[in-house]
């Protein structure tokens, strides 16, 4: 009898607020030895395990059951008939899984971005092209940085040395004056034969021999948006502050680029210092 009371308490706590009040108003008096199948289905989680694995028709029943409409509303609020799980809304869920496990998806994208950098234009399905676009733009960003950490990150993604060298020698200098938007996705007119999947071309822009000329890139200096907002408000102090921050950022970037330039080694024989005794 004690196990049945624990089952009633668990079921009453799982109901919504209104349903719990209505059920509590009826009381929890227990008579008879029959438990309905729908009630045990709703209680099939922890309470049933606590009751020793009782099954439908094991010999217990409630004297007074809640109305059928109340049962439907309560089970619908719990995520379905006979379910004790509460399913929330899918907020902030990552997209682009492509119906594949993580390892398979990562290997596939590595192969595709390696081929895209080599040929600069490939054909694939629309969902794959949208996911590949983010990774392809990231490779160009690393190529523009040209730091040791950026090279190591590219080595961990790209498959061939040919694509690795092309990122830093070709793609990086090509998009020096463009901030983002290095690739474009063009949908194909016809779908793929067989499964009727929508197809698309993904390609790098500004490449030699392309048919569609892109818009010229806009060179955006750091703090330019904040500086424009301060000038629009008429705040001279804030505009002067952002102007100083912009000049400092540009000078720091220019210094970092000079440090990354390859140093020229001296050619010819190295001049020797005169011997101290010869000067005397």
C-alpha positions in Angstrom: 0.0 0.0 0.0 2.9 2.3 0.8 4.4 1.8 -2.7 1.1 2.8 -4.3 0.9 6.0 -2.3 4.4 6.9 -3.6 3.1 6.2 -7.1 0.2 8.5 -6.6 2.4 11.3 -5.1 4.8 11.0 -8.1 2.0 11.2 -10.7 0.3 14.1 -8.9 3.6 16.0 -8.8 4.2 15.4 -12.6 0.8 16.9 -13.6 0.5 20.6 -14.4 -0.5 23.1 -11.7 -4.2 23.0 -12.6 -4.3 19.3 -13.1 -2.6 18.7 -9.8 -5.2 20.8 -7.9 -8.1 19.0 -9.6 -6.6 15.6 -8.8 -5.8 16.6 -5.2 -9.4 17.7 -4.7 -10.6 14.2 -5.4 -8.3 12.7 -2.7 -6.2 9.7 -2.9 -8.3 7.0 -1.2 -7.4 3.5 -2.5 -9.8 0.6 -2.7 -9.9 -2.5 -4.8 -7.1 -4.3 -6.4 -7.0 -3.2 -10.1 -4.7 -0.6 -11.8 -5.7 0.6 -15.2 -3.3 0.2 -18.1 -3.2 3.9 -19.0 -2.5 4.9 -15.4 0.4 2.5 -15.2 1.7 3.7 -18.6 1.9 7.2 -17.3 3.6 5.9 -14.1 6.0 3.6 -15.9 9.1 5.6 -15.0 10.6 5.7 -11.5 7.4 5.0 -9.5 6.9 1.6 -11.2 10.5 0.6 -10.5 10.0 1.7 -6.9 6.8 -0.4 -6.7 8.8 -3.5 -7.5 8.1 -3.7 -11.2 4.3 -4.0 -11.0 2.6 -4.6 -14.4 -0.9 -3.8 -15.6 -3.6 -5.9 -14.0 -1.4 -6.7 -11.0 -4.2 -6.0 -8.5 -4.4 -2.3 -7.5 -6.8 0.5 -8.5 -7.7 4.1 -7.7 -11.1 4.6 -6.2 -11.6 7.9 -8.1 -9.8 8.6 -11.4 -9.4 12.1 -12.9 -11.5 13.0 -15.9 -10.4 11.9 -19.4 -9.9 15.5 -20.6 -7.7 16.2 -17.6 -5.6 13.1 -18.4 -5.2 14.2 -22.0 -4.1 17.7 -21.1 -1.7 16.5 -18.5 0.0 13.9 -20.8 0.1 16.3 -23.7 1.9 18.8 -21.4 4.4 16.1 -20.4 5.4 15.5 -24.1 2.9 12.9 -25.2 0.6 10.1 -23.9 2.4 7.9 -21.4 5.6 10.0 -21.3 7.3 11.4 -18.2 9.9 13.5 -20.2 9.5 17.2 -20.6 10.9 18.3 -24.0 11.9 21.9 -24.2 12.3 24.1 -27.3 15.4 23.7 -29.5 17.0 27.0 -28.8 20.7 27.6 -29.7 21.1 24.2 -31.4 24.0 24.0 -33.8 23.1 23.5 -37.4 24.9 21.9 -40.3 25.2 18.4 -39.0 24.5 17.0 -42.5 23.1 13.8 -41.0 26.5 12.4 -40.3 28.6 11.6 -37.1 31.1 14.2 -36.0 34.2 12.3 -37.3 32.6 11.6 -40.7 31.5 15.2 -41.1 34.9 16.6 -40.1 36.7 14.3 -42.5 34.3 15.1 -45.3 34.7 18.9 -44.9 38.5 18.6 -44.7 38.5 16.8 -48.1 36.1 19.3 -49.6 37.9 22.4 -48.5 41.2 20.9 -49.7 39.7 20.3 -53.2 38.1 23.8 -53.2 41.4 25.5 -52.5 43.1 23.5 -55.2 40.4 24.0 -58.0 38.7 27.1 -56.5 35.4 25.9 -57.8 33.5 22.6 -57.0 30.0 21.3 -57.3 28.1 19.8 -54.3 24.7 19.8 -52.6 23.3 23.0 -51.3 23.5 22.0 -47.5 27.1 20.9 -47.9 28.0 24.1 -49.8 26.5 26.3 -47.0 28.5 24.5 -44.3 31.6 24.4 -46.5 31.4 28.2 -47.0 32.2 28.9 -43.4 35.3 26.7 -43.4 36.5 28.1 -46.8 36.3 31.6 -45.5 38.1 30.7 -42.4 41.0 29.3 -44.5 41.4 32.7 -46.2 41.4 34.5 -42.8 44.2 32.3 -41.6 46.1 32.9 -44.9 45.8 36.7 -44.3 47.2 36.4 -40.8 50.2 34.3 -41.9 51.3 33.6 -38.4 52.9 30.5 -37.0 49.7 29.6 -35.2 47.6 30.1 -38.4 49.9 27.8 -40.3 49.6 25.1 -37.7 45.9 25.4 -37.7 45.8 25.1 -41.5 48.1 22.0 -41.3 45.6 20.4 -39.0 42.7 20.9 -41.5 44.1 20.7 -45.1 45.2 17.4 -46.6 47.9 18.4 -49.1 50.9 20.7 -49.1 49.8 22.1 -52.4 46.6 23.6 -50.8 48.5 24.7 -47.8 51.0 26.7 -49.8 48.2 28.2 -51.9 46.4 29.5 -48.9 49.4 31.7 -47.8 50.9 32.4 -51.2 47.9 33.0 -53.3 44.6 33.4 -51.4 45.9 35.5 -48.5 47.5 38.3 -50.7 44.5 38.2 -53.1 41.9 39.1 -50.5 44.1 41.6 -48.5 41.7 44.4 -49.2 38.5 42.4 -48.6 37.0 41.7 -45.2 34.8 38.6 -45.5 32.7 37.2 -48.3 35.5 35.3 -50.1 33.2 32.7 -51.5 29.9 32.5 -53.3 27.3 29.7 -53.6 25.4 29.5 -57.0 22.4 27.1 -57.2 22.2 24.8 -60.2 19.1 24.8 -62.4 18.7 21.0 -62.3 18.8 18.7 -59.3 20.9 15.6 -59.0 19.7 12.6 -60.9 18.7 9.7 -58.7 17.7 11.4 -55.4 16.7 14.8 -56.8 19.0 16.6 -54.4 19.4 20.4 -55.0 22.9 21.1 -56.3 25.1 24.2 -56.2 28.5 25.5 -57.2 30.7 27.0 -54.5 33.7 29.1 -55.7 36.2 31.7 -54.6 35.6 35.1 -56.0 38.2 37.4 -57.7 39.8 34.3 -59.3 41.2 34.5 -62.9 38.7 33.5 -65.6 35.5 33.8 -63.6 32.3 34.8 -65.4 30.7 36.9 -62.8 32.7 39.9 -61.5 32.2 40.5 -57.8 31.7 43.9 -56.2 35.0 45.6 -55.1 36.0 45.1 -51.5 35.7 47.9 -49.0 38.7 48.6 -46.9 37.3 49.2 -43.4 39.6 50.6 -40.8 39.3 49.6 -37.2 36.9 51.7 -35.0 35.4 53.2 -38.2 31.8 52.4 -37.2 32.2 53.8 -33.7 34.0 56.8 -35.1 31.2 57.6 -37.5 28.6 57.2 -34.7 30.5 59.6 -32.5 30.8 62.2 -35.3 27.1 61.8 -36.0 26.2 62.5 -32.4 28.6 65.5 -32.3 30.7 64.1 -29.5 34.1 65.6 -30.3 35.8 64.0 -27.2 34.6 60.5 -28.1 35.5 61.0 -31.8 39.0 62.1 -30.9 39.4 59.1 -28.6 38.3 56.6 -31.4 40.6 58.4 -33.8 43.6 57.8 -31.6 42.6 54.2 -31.1 42.3 53.8 -34.9 45.8 55.2 -35.5 47.3 53.0 -32.8 45.6 49.9 -34.2 46.8 50.7 -37.8 50.4 51.3 -36.5 50.4 48.0 -34.6 49.2 46.1 -37.6 51.8 47.7 -39.9 54.5 46.8 -37.3 53.3 43.2 -37.2 53.3 42.9 -41.0 56.9 44.3 -41.1 58.0 41.7 -38.5 56.4 38.9 -40.6 58.3 39.9 -43.8 61.2 37.6 -44.7 64.6 39.0 -43.8 67.2 39.4 -46.6 70.3 37.5 -45.8 73.6 39.3 -46.6 75.4 38.1 -49.7 79.2 37.9 -50.2 82.0 37.5 -47.7 81.4 38.8 -44.2 83.7 41.8 -43.4 86.2 41.0 -40.6 86.9 43.4 -37.8 90.5 44.7 -37.7 92.8 43.2 -35.2 93.5 45.3 -32.1 97.3 45.0 -32.6 97.0 46.2 -36.2 95.4 49.4 -35.0 98.3 50.1 -32.7 
